[in-house]
Amino acid sequence: MNKDESKAVAEILHELSTTSHVQVRSSPELAAQVAKAAADEDEKRIEDGRGSLRRRTDYRAVRTAPRSLTLTPWQVIHAIGLGAASARQGAGRGLAEHWGSLRYSQALEANRGRYLQLSSEGRDLLRFYKATQSGEIGTGFASLLAEKLVRSRYPDHSVSVIPADIALKAGWTLRSSGTGTRPEPLQRRPHFFVEAWQPGQPSKVLLLSSKGTHSSVHQVQKQLGTASAHVESVHIGPYGTVPYLLIGTEIPTTESLAVHILEAPGTTVLRPSGETSEAGLDLALEQGNRMADVVRPTDRGEMIVPGFQVLPDSFAWFSVVLARTEAATLTAFTGGGKPTAQYLTKEQGRRHFQHDVHANTAGLRDAEHRIHDIDFVGTDHIYRLNGTRIEAFSGLKRSLYTHLHHGRVSEYRSEVHALRGQWPDRSTSEQWNAVSIRPDGTVMAIRLQDG
């Protein structure tokens, strides 16, 4: 190993574990500018003969938004990887896609004021990954901010951020069949469901639409205007009542990052208070075949429009969908395979996880590490960073993984909820250069490989 190369890579890994800040912005002026951008977009669509979009227009500034997020770049990479773990796109497989988050190991750094910005390496990547990079980095920051905000509002709850596309596929077919195209409301969907939950109690659910751009704040406003159409496609309970967050990450070339957020406040309780049994979480889901219809009230009564609606008689079913989709995400993050397949329906991609074969991985759930006196089980990934061999590890606390491996979602949720607030927040350990442990029990760690 070249000593100079090793030293340079060690400095990169140190930067990954360094606490930094990201500005959070929310104001009535932002809401007004987003409304204007949405109106401008609809005007152009009408001129082109496409018609205006259905949108939620009840967004406003977030009065309780923090002024900044304090985190490490490694926590952002962890969030990006977790969000991608259960995805399946093209020939990729969930775990292989999750390791794609490592492409951002050199993309973010802190400036002199300890605010995050793109590094020179991150700026160089723009030629190749501009749209992908802004979207994925934006997703990471959005999920972390949404989690922080919802947890502050419900401190006695656990908070889960669940990929919306994967969850919706349990009940609806999202892809187009035949030669026709699907209506636009079915093509535009929020990115996540955010669930605040306690074992055996009704959940509180909201939608999250995430955007990211390397352009100016004006582009953020346009993107959030488009996001208002994404959240309109999903309704839980009566039309237009489910609360939501619109979050856009501004990633300037030379200045520090900023996260812009708006919300439609409120509370949607997912289950009737009498339904407190957790037994349903452990039962395999059957693939649903629901009509992609939404009941929309009008001055003359009601009309049916395209979209996804969960009515009260399906609240208990959808609570199971969310819990089992989260379980699939967590097991995919630790290694995928059959433990993940058990939580997915056919449309959700069960067959892609039925065999323990994934690209770009050194092993599957064959790694065990003790980090901060906690035993984790998961998967190692060995790769080269600027010519130097690096080891990355993704895993889940052993006892929590054992629950999910054996299909015990209710026991996982009970234990992880009891551990709330007890997880160590140190960003390094004796053996690892950068460590991130999340409240869901997952860990992501990285270090120079010995030898």
C-alpha positions in Angstrom: 0.0 0.0 0.0 1.4 3.4 -1.0 1.8 5.4 2.3 0.9 8.7 0.6 -2.2 7.2 -0.9 -3.1 5.6 2.4 -2.7 8.9 4.2 -4.8 10.8 1.7 -7.6 8.2 2.0 -7.4 8.3 5.8 -8.1 12.0 5.5 -11.1 11.4 3.3 -12.5 8.9 5.9 -11.8 11.4 8.7 -13.9 14.0 6.8 -16.7 11.5 6.6 -16.9 11.3 10.4 -16.6 15.1 11.0 -19.7 16.8 12.3 -21.0 19.5 10.1 -24.1 21.6 9.6 -26.6 22.1 6.8 -28.9 25.2 6.7 -32.7 24.5 6.8 -34.9 27.2 5.3 -38.7 27.6 5.5 -40.7 30.8 5.3 -44.0 32.2 4.0 -42.0 33.7 1.1 -40.9 30.3 0.1 -44.5 29.0 0.1 -45.5 32.0 -2.0 -42.7 31.4 -4.5 -43.5 27.7 -4.8 -47.2 28.6 -5.5 -46.1 31.0 -8.2 -43.8 28.4 -9.8 -46.6 25.8 -9.8 -48.9 28.3 -11.5 -46.3 29.1 -14.1 -45.8 25.4 -14.8 -49.6 24.9 -15.2 -49.8 27.9 -17.5 -47.1 26.4 -19.8 -48.8 23.0 -19.7 -52.1 24.5 -20.7 -50.4 26.3 -23.6 -48.9 23.0 -24.7 -52.3 21.3 -24.6 -51.5 19.0 -21.7 -53.7 20.6 -19.0 -52.9 21.7 -15.5 -51.8 19.2 -12.8 -53.8 18.2 -9.8 -51.9 19.5 -6.8 -52.0 20.0 -3.1 -52.0 23.7 -2.4 -52.4 23.8 1.4 -48.6 23.9 2.1 -47.1 26.5 4.3 -43.9 27.3 6.2 -42.8 24.8 8.9 -43.0 26.9 12.1 -41.1 24.2 14.1 -38.3 23.6 11.5 -34.8 23.6 13.0 -32.4 26.3 11.7 -29.9 23.6 10.7 -29.2 19.9 10.6 -26.1 18.8 12.5 -24.7 15.5 11.0 -21.7 13.8 9.4 -21.4 13.1 5.7 -21.3 9.4 6.6 -24.8 9.7 8.1 -26.1 11.1 4.8 -24.4 8.2 2.9 -26.1 5.8 5.4 -29.5 7.3 4.7 -29.0 7.2 0.9 -27.9 3.5 1.1 -30.8 2.5 3.3 -33.3 4.2 1.0 -31.9 2.3 -2.0 -31.6 -1.1 -0.3 -35.0 -2.5 -1.2 -35.1 -0.9 -4.7 -34.8 -2.9 -7.9 -34.0 -1.1 -11.1 -33.0 -2.8 -14.3 -30.5 -5.5 -13.7 -29.5 -4.1 -10.3 -30.4 -5.8 -7.1 -31.2 -4.0 -3.8 -28.0 -4.7 -2.0 -25.8 -3.8 -4.9 -27.7 -0.6 -5.4 -27.3 0.2 -1.7 -23.5 0.1 -2.0 -23.8 2.7 -4.8 -24.2 5.3 -2.0 -20.4 4.9 -1.5 -19.9 6.9 -4.7 -20.5 9.9 -2.4 -17.6 9.1 -0.1 -15.6 12.0 -1.6 -18.5 14.2 -2.6 -19.2 16.3 0.5 -16.9 18.3 2.8 -17.2 21.0 5.4 -16.1 24.6 4.8 -14.3 26.7 7.3 -17.6 27.5 9.1 -18.3 23.7 9.3 -21.2 23.9 6.8 -21.4 21.1 4.2 -20.7 21.8 0.6 -19.6 19.9 -2.5 -16.0 18.9 -2.5 -13.8 19.3 -5.6 -14.4 15.7 -6.3 -18.2 16.2 -6.0 -18.1 19.1 -8.4 -16.1 17.0 -10.9 -18.8 14.3 -10.8 -21.4 16.7 -12.0 -20.5 16.0 -15.6 -21.5 12.4 -15.3 -24.0 12.2 -12.4 -25.6 15.6 -12.2 -29.3 14.5 -12.1 -28.6 11.3 -10.2 -26.3 12.9 -7.7 -28.7 15.8 -6.8 -31.7 13.3 -6.5 -29.9 10.8 -4.3 -28.2 13.4 -2.1 -31.5 15.2 -1.8 -33.2 12.0 -0.8 -30.6 11.5 2.0 -31.0 15.0 3.5 -34.8 14.9 3.1 -35.2 11.6 5.0 -32.9 12.8 7.8 -34.7 16.1 8.2 -38.2 14.5 8.0 -37.2 12.0 10.7 -35.8 14.7 13.0 -38.9 16.9 12.6 -41.4 14.1 13.1 -39.5 12.7 16.1 -39.5 16.2 17.7 -43.3 16.3 17.4 -43.9 12.8 18.7 -41.0 12.2 21.2 -42.6 9.1 22.7 -42.9 7.5 19.2 -40.4 5.7 16.9 -40.2 7.1 13.4 -39.8 5.1 10.2 -39.1 6.5 6.7 -40.5 4.0 4.2 -40.0 4.0 0.4 -43.4 4.9 -1.0 -43.1 3.0 -4.4 -42.3 -0.3 -2.7 -45.1 0.1 -0.2 -47.7 1.1 -2.9 -46.8 -1.9 -5.0 -48.3 -4.2 -2.3 -51.7 -3.0 -3.3 -51.5 -1.5 -6.7 -49.8 -2.1 -10.0 -47.6 1.0 -10.6 -46.2 0.1 -14.1 -48.1 0.5 -17.3 -49.5 -2.6 -19.0 -50.1 -2.8 -22.7 -49.2 0.0 -25.2 -51.0 2.8 -23.4 -49.6 5.2 -20.9 -50.8 5.6 -17.3 -52.5 8.8 -16.2 -50.1 11.4 -14.9 -51.3 11.2 -11.2 -50.2 7.5 -11.2 -46.8 8.4 -12.6 -46.2 11.1 -10.0 -45.9 9.8 -6.5 -44.3 10.9 -3.2 -41.0 9.3 -2.3 -41.6 8.2 1.3 -44.2 7.5 3.9 -43.1 8.8 7.3 -44.7 6.8 10.1 -44.6 7.7 13.8 -45.5 4.6 15.7 -45.7 2.8 19.1 -46.1 -1.0 19.4 -49.8 -1.9 19.5 -51.0 1.7 19.0 -52.4 3.6 16.0 -49.7 5.1 13.8 -49.4 8.7 12.6 -48.5 8.9 8.9 -47.5 11.7 6.5 -46.2 11.8 3.0 -42.7 13.1 1.9 -41.8 14.3 -1.5 -38.0 14.9 -2.0 -36.2 16.9 -4.6 -32.6 18.0 -5.2 -30.9 20.4 -7.6 -27.4 21.8 -8.4 -29.1 24.9 -9.6 -30.3 28.0 -7.8 -33.1 28.5 -5.2 -35.4 29.4 -8.1 -35.0 25.8 -9.4 -35.8 24.5 -5.9 -39.0 26.5 -6.0 -39.9 25.0 -9.3 -39.1 21.5 -8.1 -41.3 21.9 -4.9 -44.1 23.2 -7.1 -43.8 19.9 -9.0 -43.6 18.0 -5.7 -47.0 19.4 -4.8 -48.4 17.2 -7.6 -46.5 14.2 -6.4 -48.1 14.2 -2.9 -51.6 14.8 -4.5 -51.6 11.3 -5.9 -51.8 9.5 -2.5 -54.6 9.9 0.0 -55.0 8.2 3.3 -58.6 8.7 4.6 -60.7 11.4 3.0 -59.4 13.2 -0.1 -56.7 15.8 0.6 -56.4 15.4 4.3 -53.2 13.4 4.8 -50.3 15.8 5.9 -47.1 16.0 3.9 -43.7 17.5 3.7 -42.1 19.0 0.6 -38.3 19.1 0.9 -35.8 20.3 -1.7 -32.0 20.3 -1.3 -30.0 23.0 -2.9 -26.5 21.8 -3.8 -24.6 24.8 -5.2 -21.3 24.3 -6.9 -19.2 26.5 -4.5 -21.5 27.5 -1.6 -22.8 25.5 1.3 -25.9 23.2 0.9 -29.3 24.3 2.0 -32.5 22.3 2.6 -35.8 24.0 1.9 -39.0 22.6 3.5 -42.8 23.3 3.4 -45.6 21.3 5.0 -49.3 20.7 5.1 -49.7 20.1 8.8 -52.2 17.8 10.4 -52.5 14.2 11.7 -53.6 11.1 9.9 -54.1 8.2 12.3 -53.6 5.0 10.4 -55.5 2.5 12.5 -58.7 2.8 14.6 -57.8 2.9 18.2 -59.5 -0.4 18.9 -57.2 -2.3 16.6 -54.1 -2.7 18.8 -53.0 -6.3 17.9 -49.6 -6.6 16.4 -50.1 -10.2 15.3 -50.9 -9.1 11.8 -47.4 -7.7 11.3 -46.0 -11.2 11.3 -48.4 -12.5 8.6 -47.3 -12.6 5.0 -49.0 -10.2 2.7 -51.0 -11.3 -0.3 -50.6 -9.2 -3.4 -53.4 -6.7 -3.7 -55.1 -5.7 -6.9 -56.7 -2.5 -6.0 -58.2 0.0 -8.3 -56.1 3.1 -8.7 -59.0 5.4 -7.9 -59.5 8.3 -5.6 -62.9 9.7 -4.4 -62.7 13.4 -4.9 -65.5 15.7 -3.5 -66.9 18.4 -5.8 -69.6 21.0 -5.6 -72.0 18.5 -7.2 -71.1 15.5 -5.1 -68.2 13.2 -5.7 -66.1 12.2 -8.7 -63.5 9.4 -9.3 -60.0 10.5 -10.3 -56.8 8.5 -10.8 -54.7 8.0 -7.7 -54.0 5.9 -4.7 -56.4 6.0 -1.7 -56.4 4.1 1.5 -59.8 4.3 3.1 -60.5 3.6 6.8 -61.6 0.0 6.3 -58.0 -0.6 4.9 -56.1 1.2 7.6 -55.1 -2.0 9.4 -54.0 -3.6 6.2 -51.8 -0.6 5.2 -50.2 -0.5 8.7 -49.0 -4.0 8.0 -47.8 -3.0 4.5 -45.7 -0.2 6.0 -44.2 -2.3 8.8 -43.3 -5.2 6.5 -41.9 -2.9 3.8 -39.6 -1.4 6.4 -38.6 -4.9 7.5 -37.7 -5.7 3.8 -35.6 -2.5 3.6 -33.7 -3.4 6.8 -33.0 -7.0 5.8 -32.0 -5.9 2.3 -29.5 -3.5 3.9 -28.0 -6.3 5.9 -27.7 -8.7 2.9 -31.0 -9.3 1.1 -31.8 -12.8 0.0 -34.6 -14.9 1.4 -35.0 -13.0 4.7 -36.0 -10.0 2.5 -38.2 -12.0 0.1 -40.5 -13.1 2.9 -41.6 -9.5 3.4 -42.4 -8.7 -0.2 -45.3 -9.4 -2.5 -44.8 -10.4 -6.2 -45.2 -6.8 -7.4 -42.9 -5.5 -4.7 -40.1 -7.6 -6.1 -40.1 -10.8 -4.0 -38.5 -12.9 -6.7 -35.5 -10.6 -7.0 -34.6 -11.5 -3.4 -35.5 -15.2 -3.3 -31.9 -16.3 -4.1 -28.8 -15.1 -2.2 -27.1 -13.8 -5.3 -26.2 -10.1 -5.6 -23.7 -8.3 -7.7 -20.8 -6.3 -6.3 -20.8 -7.8 -2.8 -18.1 -9.8 -1.1 -20.5 -11.8 1.1 -24.1 -12.0 2.4 -24.8 -11.7 6.1 -21.5 -13.4 6.7 -19.9 -10.5 8.6 -20.1 -9.9 12.3 -18.7 -6.9 14.1 -18.9 -5.5 17.6 -19.1 -1.7 17.4 -19.6 0.5 20.5 -20.2 -2.7 22.5 -23.1 -3.7 20.2 -23.0 -6.9 18.2 -24.0 -6.4 14.6 -24.6 -8.9 11.8 -24.5 -7.9 8.1 -22.4 -7.7 5.0 -18.9 -6.5 4.1 -18.0 -4.8 0.9 -14.3 -4.5 -0.1 -13.4 -1.9 -2.7 -10.7 0.5 -3.7 -10.8 4.3 -3.0 -8.0 6.1 -4.9 -6.1 2.8 -5.1 -6.4 2.0 -1.4 -8.4 -1.0 -0.2 -11.4 0.0 1.9 -13.8 -2.1 3.9 -17.4 -1.0 4.4 -19.9 -2.8 6.6 -23.7 -2.6 6.7 -25.6 -4.4 9.4 -28.3 -4.6 12.0 -28.1 -5.2 15.7 -27.9 -9.0 16.1 -31.0 -9.5 18.2 -33.0 -7.2 15.9 -31.8 -9.1 12.9 -32.7 -12.4 14.5 -36.3 -11.2 14.9 -36.6 -10.1 11.3 -34.8 -13.2 9.9 -37.5 -15.4 11.5 -40.4 -13.1 10.4 -41.0 -11.6 13.8 -41.8 -8.0 12.9 -43.8 -7.3 16.0 -40.9 -8.4 18.2 -38.5 -6.3 16.2 -40.7 -3.2 16.6 -41.1 -3.8 20.3 -37.4 -4.2 21.0 -36.2 -1.3 18.8 -38.8 1.0 20.3 -37.6 0.0 23.8 -34.1 1.0 22.7 -35.2 4.4 21.6 -32.7 7.1 22.8 -30.1 4.6 23.9 -28.0 4.3 20.7 -24.5 5.7 20.8 -24.0 8.8 18.6 -20.2 8.6 18.3 -19.1 8.9 14.7 -15.9 6.8 15.0 -14.7 3.8 17.0 -11.4 2.1 17.7 -11.6 -0.1 14.7 -13.6 2.1 12.2 -12.8 5.5 10.7 -16.5 6.4 10.3 -19.6 5.0 12.0 -23.3 5.7 11.7 -25.9 4.0 13.9 -29.5 4.8 13.3 -32.5 4.5 15.6 -33.8 1.5 13.5 -30.8 -0.5 14.7 -28.8 -0.4 11.4 -25.1 0.5 11.3 -22.9 1.6 8.5 -19.1 1.7 9.1 -16.0 2.2 7.0 -12.3 1.8 7.5 -8.9 1.2 5.8 -8.4 -2.5 5.2 -5.4 -4.0 7.0 -2.7 -5.6 5.0 
